[in-house]
């Protein structure tokens, strides 16, 4: 049973490290770029612009945006929502908070599982009347 719990912990830790943390970094970087672009549009009172749009596979096309007051933001699963600048900035903040909460939830879950394993191991040690392991400079006696 202990090895099963260890496997669960390892899977959760891997999920946090390999999936959630990189997703968070990527999402924050993208949202930060979007936030900076929106703030630059507002600051410079840009009402129209010409830009390059990635069509996929690093193929770009020149595009003209006649009205920058409303923008489309990728909200996930291939869906885009039309926002005003202020709505987009609010959405970005909410999305970042959600991702950070997910990381925190998985981190708490991992800590809880580790604590349960320690408790079970301690209970087994007491039942078998095995003395506590003593460590000195990382060595087990």
MDTraj code that builds the backbone (N, CA, C; nanometers):
import mdtraj as md
import numpy as np

residues = "UNK UNK UNK UNK UNK UNK UNK UNK UNK UNK UNK UNK UNK UNK UNK UNK UNK UNK UNK UNK UNK UNK UNK UNK UNK UNK UNK UNK UNK UNK UNK UNK UNK UNK UNK UNK UNK UNK UNK UNK UNK UNK UNK UNK UNK UNK UNK UNK UNK UNK UNK UNK UNK UNK UNK UNK UNK UNK UNK UNK UNK UNK UNK UNK UNK UNK UNK UNK UNK UNK UNK UNK UNK UNK UNK UNK UNK UNK UNK UNK UNK UNK UNK UNK UNK UNK UNK UNK UNK UNK UNK UNK UNK UNK UNK UNK UNK UNK UNK UNK UNK UNK UNK UNK UNK UNK UNK UNK UNK UNK UNK UNK UNK UNK UNK UNK UNK UNK UNK UNK UNK UNK UNK UNK UNK UNK UNK UNK UNK UNK UNK UNK UNK UNK UNK UNK UNK UNK UNK UNK UNK".split()
xyz = np.array([
    [0.0827, -0.1185, 0.0000],
    [0.0000, 0.0000, 0.0000],
    [0.0872, 0.1249, 0.0000],
    [0.2010, 0.1187, 0.0703],
    [0.2914, 0.2332, 0.0774],
    [0.3495, 0.2650, -0.0605],
    [0.3846, 0.1617, -0.1367],
    [0.4410, 0.1871, -0.2705],
    [0.3351, 0.2458, -0.3642],
    [0.2100, 0.2077, -0.3441],
    [0.1014, 0.2639, -0.4240],
    [0.0881, 0.4136, -0.3968],
    [0.0956, 0.4522, -0.2698],
    [0.0894, 0.5933, -0.2339],
    [0.2109, 0.6680, -0.2886],
    [0.3271, 0.6061, -0.2818],
    [0.4485, 0.6701, -0.3347],
    [0.4332, 0.6958, -0.4849],
    [0.3750, 0.5989, -0.5541],
    [0.3518, 0.6165, -0.6977],
    [0.2553, 0.7319, -0.7232],
    [0.1501, 0.7413, -0.6410],
    [0.0544, 0.8510, -0.6556],
    [0.1231, 0.9847, -0.6352],
    [0.2031, 0.9934, -0.5302],
    [0.2749, 1.1188, -0.5028],
    [0.3641, 1.1540, -0.6202],
    [0.4363, 1.0564, -0.6682],
    [0.5278, 1.0813, -0.7799],
    [0.4512, 1.1291, -0.9028],
    [0.3361, 1.0689, -0.9295],
    [0.2558, 1.1107, -1.0448],
    [0.2055, 1.2542, -1.0278],
    [0.1584, 1.2875, -0.9068],
    [0.1127, 1.4245, -0.8815],
    [0.2280, 1.5238, -0.8949],
    [0.3419, 1.4895, -0.8372],
    [0.4570, 1.5794, -0.8458],
    [0.4996, 1.5992, -0.9910],
    [0.5013, 1.4910, -1.0673],
    [0.5366, 1.5012, -1.2089],
    [0.4351, 1.5866, -1.2838],
    [0.3075, 1.5684, -1.2501],
    [0.2032, 1.6469, -1.3147],
    [0.2228, 1.7954, -1.2854],
    [0.2508, 1.8278, -1.1600],
    [0.2745, 1.9674, -1.1229],
    [0.3973, 2.0207, -1.1949],
    [0.5070, 1.9444, -1.1911],
    [0.6331, 1.9918, -1.2488],
    [0.6343, 1.9938, -1.4009],
    [0.5769, 1.8922, -1.4620],
    [0.5846, 1.8808, -1.6079],
    [0.4700, 1.9482, -1.6814],
    [0.3562, 1.9630, -1.6144],
    [0.2405, 2.0172, -1.6835],
    [0.1954, 2.1530, -1.6297],
    [0.1648, 2.1569, -1.5000],
    [0.1061, 2.2794, -1.4457],
    [0.2051, 2.3958, -1.4403],
    [0.3252, 2.3712, -1.3901],
    [0.4207, 2.4815, -1.3802],
    [0.4589, 2.5370, -1.5173],
    [0.4921, 2.4514, -1.6165],
    [0.5196, 2.5067, -1.7498],
    [0.3976, 2.5765, -1.8107],
    [0.2778, 2.5194, -1.7882],
    [0.1556, 2.5845, -1.8380],
    [0.1397, 2.7220, -1.7757],
    [0.1665, 2.7313, -1.6464],
    [0.1544, 2.8595, -1.5772],
    [0.2538, 2.9601, -1.6332],
    [0.3779, 2.9178, -1.6487],
    [0.4809, 3.0080, -1.7022],
    [0.4422, 3.0541, -1.8430],
    [0.3985, 2.9601, -1.9262],
    [0.3597, 2.9919, -2.0638],
    [0.2395, 3.0869, -2.0668],
    [0.1380, 3.0541, -1.9868],
    [0.0167, 3.1371, -1.9849],
    [0.0472, 3.2773, -1.9340],
    [0.1280, 3.2857, -1.8292],
    [0.1619, 3.4174, -1.7754],
    [0.2418, 3.4976, -1.8774],
    [0.3332, 3.4311, -1.9473],
    [0.4124, 3.5012, -2.0495],
    [0.3211, 3.5522, -2.1613],
    [0.2300, 3.4661, -2.2077],
    [0.1370, 3.5077, -2.3135],
    [0.0468, 3.6207, -2.2665],
    [-0.0084, 3.6046, -2.1475],
    [-0.0985, 3.7068, -2.0941],
    [-0.0229, 3.8370, -2.0689],
    [0.1012, 3.8223, -2.0243],
    [0.1827, 3.9415, -1.9995],
    [0.2081, 4.0163, -2.1302],
    [0.2384, 3.9410, -2.2368],
    [0.2577, 4.0030, -2.3684],
    [0.1295, 4.0718, -2.4137],
    [0.0170, 4.0028, -2.3969],
    [-0.1117, 4.0608, -2.4362],
    [-0.1397, 4.1857, -2.3536],
    [-0.1131, 4.1755, -2.2234],
    [-0.1347, 4.2910, -2.1350],
    [-0.0505, 4.4096, -2.1816],
    [0.0773, 4.3845, -2.2116],
    [0.1666, 4.4924, -2.2572],
    [0.1170, 4.5527, -2.3885],
    [0.0727, 4.4678, -2.4802],
    [0.0210, 4.5176, -2.6087],
    [-0.1028, 4.6047, -2.5890],
    [-0.1941, 4.5588, -2.5030],
    [-0.3158, 4.6374, -2.4777],
    [-0.2788, 4.7702, -2.4127],
    [-0.1892, 4.7649, -2.3153],
    [-0.1480, 4.8882, -2.2477],
    [-0.0807, 4.9847, -2.3444],
    [-0.0006, 4.9304, -2.4381],
    [0.0628, 5.0162, -2.5400],
    [-0.0410, 5.0786, -2.6331],
    [-0.1421, 5.0006, -2.6707],
    [-0.2492, 5.0546, -2.7549],
    [-0.3196, 5.1693, -2.6834],
    [-0.3500, 5.1469, -2.5554],
    [-0.4183, 5.2508, -2.4774],
    [-0.3299, 5.3746, -2.4618],
    [-0.2060, 5.3510, -2.4234],
    [-0.1127, 5.4612, -2.3959],
    [-0.0898, 5.5481, -2.5191],
    [-0.0794, 5.4834, -2.6345],
    [-0.0514, 5.5563, -2.7585],
    [-0.1775, 5.5917, -2.8365],
    [-0.2935, 5.5645, -2.7785],
    [-0.4228, 5.5942, -2.8417],
    [-0.4314, 5.5408, -2.9851],
    [-0.3882, 5.4167, -3.0012],
    [-0.3907, 5.3532, -3.1333],
    [-0.5333, 5.3094, -3.1649],
    [-0.5846, 5.3535, -3.2774],
    [-0.7217, 5.3167, -3.3154],
    [-0.7253, 5.2177, -3.4304],
    [-0.6152, 5.2083, -3.5065],
    [-0.6045, 5.1087, -3.6133],
    [-0.4586, 5.0694, -3.6250],
    [-0.4331, 4.9528, -3.6848],
    [-0.2939, 4.9097, -3.6997],
    [-0.2801, 4.8044, -3.8085],
    [-0.1559, 4.7872, -3.8511],
    [-0.1206, 4.6797, -3.9449],
    [-0.0310, 4.5846, -3.8685],
    [-0.0522, 4.4555, -3.8890],
    [0.0223, 4.3548, -3.8137],
    [0.0411, 4.2292, -3.8972],
    [0.1209, 4.1362, -3.8461],
    [0.1367, 4.0049, -3.9073],
    [0.0609, 3.9040, -3.8221],
    [-0.0135, 3.8172, -3.8883],
    [-0.0920, 3.7160, -3.8190],
    [-0.0358, 3.5788, -3.8535],
    [-0.0098, 3.4977, -3.7506],
    [0.0407, 3.3619, -3.7713],
    [-0.0766, 3.2731, -3.8133],
    [-0.0691, 3.2208, -3.9360],
    [-0.1754, 3.1346, -3.9883],
    [-0.1548, 2.9891, -3.9476],
    [-0.0413, 2.9597, -3.8874],
    [-0.0063, 2.8233, -3.8490],
    [0.1185, 2.7796, -3.9222],
    [0.1905, 2.6885, -3.8617],
    [0.3152, 2.6371, -3.9191],
    [0.4109, 2.7508, -3.9552],
    [0.4086, 2.8541, -3.8726],
    [0.4955, 2.9712, -3.8901],
    [0.4768, 3.0400, -4.0262],
    [0.3555, 3.0323, -4.0798],
    [0.3200, 3.1045, -4.2016],
    [0.2433, 3.2293, -4.1585],
    [0.2922, 3.3453, -4.2008],
    [0.2333, 3.4721, -4.1582],
    [0.1693, 3.5457, -4.2755],
    [0.0716, 3.6272, -4.2404],
    [0.0026, 3.7078, -4.3395],
    [-0.0153, 3.8481, -4.2818],
    [-0.0012, 3.9476, -4.3674],
    [-0.0206, 4.0841, -4.3214],
    [-0.1707, 4.1102, -4.3051],
    [-0.2054, 4.1791, -4.1969],
    [-0.3462, 4.2093, -4.1704],
    [-0.3590, 4.3540, -4.1263],
    [-0.4751, 4.4102, -4.1561],
    [-0.5029, 4.5456, -4.1119],
    [-0.6213, 4.5400, -4.0156],
    [-0.6048, 4.6065, -3.9017],
    [-0.7103, 4.6138, -3.8016],
    [-0.7636, 4.7565, -3.8028],
    [-0.8840, 4.7749, -3.8578],
    [-0.9358, 4.9107, -3.8705],
    [-0.9813, 4.9724, -3.7380],
    [-1.0210, 4.8868, -3.6416],
    [-1.0674, 4.9374, -3.5124],
    [-1.0101, 4.8500, -3.4012],
    [-0.9200, 4.9051, -3.3210],
    [-0.8534, 4.8272, -3.2164],
    [-0.9262, 4.8333, -3.0824],
    [-1.0395, 4.8984, -3.0764],
    [-1.1099, 4.9144, -2.9484],
    [-1.1639, 4.7825, -2.8935],
    [-1.1858, 4.6861, -2.9810],
    [-1.2319, 4.5533, -2.9391],
    [-1.1344, 4.4512, -2.9949],
    [-1.0976, 4.3545, -2.9107],
    [-1.0025, 4.2519, -2.9531],
    [-1.0577, 4.1135, -2.9207],
    [-1.0057, 4.0131, -2.9914],
    [-1.0444, 3.8752, -2.9657],
    [-0.9328, 3.8090, -2.8863],
    [-0.9720, 3.7431, -2.7766],
    [-0.8761, 3.6783, -2.6879],
    [-0.9043, 3.5287, -2.6861],
    [-0.7975, 3.4493, -2.6992],
    [-0.8088, 3.3044, -2.6915],
    [-0.8400, 3.2668, -2.5470],
    [-0.9586, 3.2075, -2.5241],
    [-0.9987, 3.1699, -2.3890],
    [-0.9832, 3.0201, -2.3644],
    [-0.9267, 2.9493, -2.4610],
    [-0.9028, 2.8064, -2.4457],
    [-0.9918, 2.7224, -2.5355],
    [-0.9458, 2.6011, -2.5600],
    [-1.0187, 2.5046, -2.6423],
    [-1.0518, 2.5579, -2.7813],
    [-0.9697, 2.6495, -2.8303],
    [-0.9885, 2.7044, -2.9638],
    [-1.0953, 2.8119, -2.9725],
    [-1.1478, 2.8546, -2.8597],
    [-1.2505, 2.9586, -2.8599],
    [-1.1871, 3.0955, -2.8368],
    [-1.2407, 3.1958, -2.9061],
    [-1.1964, 3.3339, -2.8912],
    [-1.3176, 3.4190, -2.8560],
    [-1.2964, 3.5104, -2.7622],
    [-1.4042, 3.5976, -2.7166],
    [-1.3661, 3.7418, -2.7455],
    [-1.4648, 3.8174, -2.7921],
    [-1.4421, 3.9588, -2.8198],
    [-1.4510, 4.0372, -2.6882],
    [-1.3461, 4.1149, -2.6603],
    [-1.3392, 4.1953, -2.5389],
    [-1.3034, 4.3392, -2.5726],
    [-1.3443, 4.4295, -2.4835],
    [-1.2865, 4.5638, -2.4875],
    [-1.1500, 4.5510, -2.4207],
    [-1.0698, 4.6546, -2.4284],
    [-0.9370, 4.6484, -2.3657],
    [-0.9473, 4.6209, -2.2168],
    [-1.0356, 4.6908, -2.1476],
    [-1.0469, 4.6734, -2.0018],
    [-1.0993, 4.5339, -1.9670],
    [-1.1929, 4.4827, -2.0468],
    [-1.2431, 4.3468, -2.0234],
    [-1.1315, 4.2438, -2.0430],
    [-1.0505, 4.2647, -2.1450],
    [-0.9399, 4.1724, -2.1716],
    [-0.8392, 4.1741, -2.0569],
    [-0.8072, 4.2912, -2.0061],
    [-0.7133, 4.3011, -1.8949],
    [-0.7681, 4.2309, -1.7712],
    [-0.8978, 4.2447, -1.7466],
    [-0.9606, 4.1778, -1.6321],
    [-0.9562, 4.0259, -1.6519],
    [-0.9866, 3.9801, -1.7731],
    [-0.9829, 3.8364, -1.8024],
    [-0.8421, 3.7801, -1.7802],
    [-0.7421, 3.8527, -1.8251],
    [-0.6030, 3.8078, -1.8094],
    [-0.5713, 3.7877, -1.6611],
    [-0.6084, 3.8834, -1.5787],
    [-0.5825, 3.8729, -1.4345],
    [-0.6548, 3.7529, -1.3732],
    [-0.7802, 3.7343, -1.4107],
    [-0.8579, 3.6216, -1.3574],
    [-0.7975, 3.4876, -1.3992],
    [-0.7533, 3.4789, -1.5237],
    [-0.6934, 3.3550, -1.5751],
    [-0.5627, 3.3228, -1.5023],
    [-0.4800, 3.4230, -1.4793],
    [-0.3545, 3.4026, -1.4059],
    [-0.3825, 3.3549, -1.2642],
    [-0.4814, 3.4160, -1.1988],
    [-0.5172, 3.3754, -1.0627],
    [-0.5651, 3.2304, -1.0599],
    [-0.6436, 3.1915, -1.1590],
    [-0.6947, 3.0543, -1.1644],
    [-0.5802, 2.9542, -1.1785],
    [-0.4866, 2.9828, -1.2662],
    [-0.3729, 2.8925, -1.2857],
    [-0.2889, 2.8822, -1.1590],
    [-0.2674, 2.9934, -1.0923],
    [-0.1907, 2.9915, -0.9678],
    [-0.2638, 2.9110, -0.8602],
    [-0.3964, 2.9229, -0.8524],
    [-0.4745, 2.8444, -0.7555],
    [-0.4630, 2.6952, -0.7842],
    [-0.4643, 2.6569, -0.9136],
    [-0.4519, 2.5152, -0.9480],
    [-0.3176, 2.4600, -0.9017],
    [-0.2117, 2.5358, -0.9214],
    [-0.0790, 2.4926, -0.8753],
    [-0.0810, 2.4748, -0.7235],
    [-0.1374, 2.5712, -0.6529],
    [-0.1434, 2.5645, -0.5063],
    [-0.2244, 2.4435, -0.4599],
    [-0.3364, 2.4150, -0.5269],
    [-0.4199, 2.3007, -0.4895],
    [-0.3435, 2.1702, -0.5043],
    [-0.2735, 2.1523, -0.6165],
    [-0.1974, 2.0294, -0.6364],
    [-0.0815, 2.0200, -0.5377],
    [-0.0197, 2.1313, -0.5050],
    [0.0897, 2.1310, -0.4084],
    [0.0371, 2.0880, -0.2710],
    [-0.0805, 2.1401, -0.2310],
    [-0.1409, 2.0994, -0.1030],
    [-0.1774, 1.9517, -0.1045],
    [-0.2294, 1.9031, -0.2163],
    [-0.2663, 1.7624, -0.2272],
    [-0.1430, 1.6732, -0.2115],
    [-0.0341, 1.7115, -0.2751],
    [0.0904, 1.6352, -0.2635],
    [0.1370, 1.6330, -0.1180],
    [0.1330, 1.7479, -0.0519],
    [0.1758, 1.7557, 0.0888],
    [0.0872, 1.6675, 0.1765],
    [-0.0429, 1.6670, 0.1487],
    [-0.1360, 1.5853, 0.2261],
    [-0.1055, 1.4364, 0.2079],
    [-0.0816, 1.3947, 0.0861],
    [-0.0513, 1.2534, 0.0599],
    [0.0796, 1.2147, 0.1275],
    [0.1795, 1.3022, 0.1214],
    [0.3074, 1.2738, 0.1883],
    [0.2874, 1.2587, 0.3387],
    [0.2044, 1.3451, 0.3979],
    [0.1781, 1.3376, 0.5417],
    [0.1076, 1.2068, 0.5763],
    [0.0137, 1.1637, 0.4920],
    [-0.0564, 1.0375, 0.5160],
    [0.0399, 0.9199, 0.5097],
    [0.1312, 0.9234, 0.4134],
    [0.2304, 0.8155, 0.4011],
    [0.3166, 0.8097, 0.5257],
    [0.3603, 0.9262, 0.5722],
    [0.4446, 0.9306, 0.6911],
    [0.3692, 0.8742, 0.8109],
    [0.2398, 0.9106, 0.8231],
    [0.1580, 0.8617, 0.9328],
    [0.1418, 0.7104, 0.9266],
    [0.1149, 0.6571, 0.8093],
    [0.0986, 0.5122, 0.7924],
    [0.2298, 0.4401, 0.8240],
    [0.3401, 0.4930, 0.7750],
    [0.4708, 0.4309, 0.8015],
    [0.5022, 0.4324, 0.9511],
    [0.4705, 0.5432, 1.0164],
    [0.4921, 0.5538, 1.1606],
    [0.4056, 0.4526, 1.2342],
    [0.2799, 0.4369, 1.1918],
    [0.1902, 0.3384, 1.2537],
    [0.2421, 0.1969, 1.2361],
    [0.2902, 0.1664, 1.1165],
    [0.3461, 0.0328, 1.0903],
    [0.4695, 0.0096, 1.1768],
    [0.5538, 0.1125, 1.1868],
    [0.6762, 0.1015, 1.2676],
    [0.6403, 0.0727, 1.4134],
    [0.5393, 0.1441, 1.4652],
    [0.4975, 0.1230, 1.6039],
    [0.4385, -0.0167, 1.6229],
    [0.3554, -0.0620, 1.5275],
    [0.2958, -0.1950, 1.5385],
    [0.4017, -0.3046, 1.5370],
    [0.5033, -0.2860, 1.4564],
    [0.6108, -0.3855, 1.4470],
    [0.7177, -0.3638, 1.5531],
    [0.7020, -0.2607, 1.6335],
    [0.7947, -0.2242, 1.7394],
    [0.9372, -0.2082, 1.6868],
    [0.9468, -0.1393, 1.5751],
    [1.0781, -0.1099, 1.5163],
    [1.1219, 0.0254, 1.5710],
    [1.2452, 0.0352, 1.6208],
    [1.2899, 0.1642, 1.6741],
    [1.2992, 0.2690, 1.5630],
    [1.2832, 0.3964, 1.6056],
    [1.2910, 0.5065, 1.5094],
    [1.4285, 0.5107, 1.4466],
    [1.4314, 0.5410, 1.3177],
    [1.5601, 0.5552, 1.2488],
    [1.6244, 0.6841, 1.2922],
    [1.7523, 0.6762, 1.3231],
    [1.8251, 0.7958, 1.3597],
    [1.9181, 0.8327, 1.2447],
    [1.9223, 0.9586, 1.2137],
    [2.0075, 1.0044, 1.1038],
    [2.1099, 1.1031, 1.1551],
    [2.2301, 1.0900, 1.1024],
    [2.3358, 1.1865, 1.1292],
    [2.3997, 1.2183, 0.9952],
    [2.3925, 1.3437, 0.9573],
    [2.4489, 1.3908, 0.8298],
    [2.4015, 1.3047, 0.7125],
    [2.2727, 1.2751, 0.7123],
    [2.2139, 1.2035, 0.5996],
    [2.2330, 1.0532, 0.6049],
    [2.2974, 0.9997, 0.7095],
    [2.3173, 0.8542, 0.7198],
    [2.2111, 0.7936, 0.8100],
    [2.1606, 0.6775, 0.7716],
    [2.0598, 0.6081, 0.8502],
    [2.1280, 0.4972, 0.9288],
    [2.1001, 0.4907, 1.0606],
    [2.1586, 0.3877, 1.1455],
    [2.0530, 0.2882, 1.1879],
])
top = md.Topology()
chain = top.add_chain()
for i, resn in enumerate(residues, 1):
    res = top.add_residue(resn, chain, resSeq=i)
    for name in ("N", "CA", "C"):
        top.add_atom(name, md.element.get_by_symbol(name[0]), res)
traj = md.Trajectory(xyz[None], top)
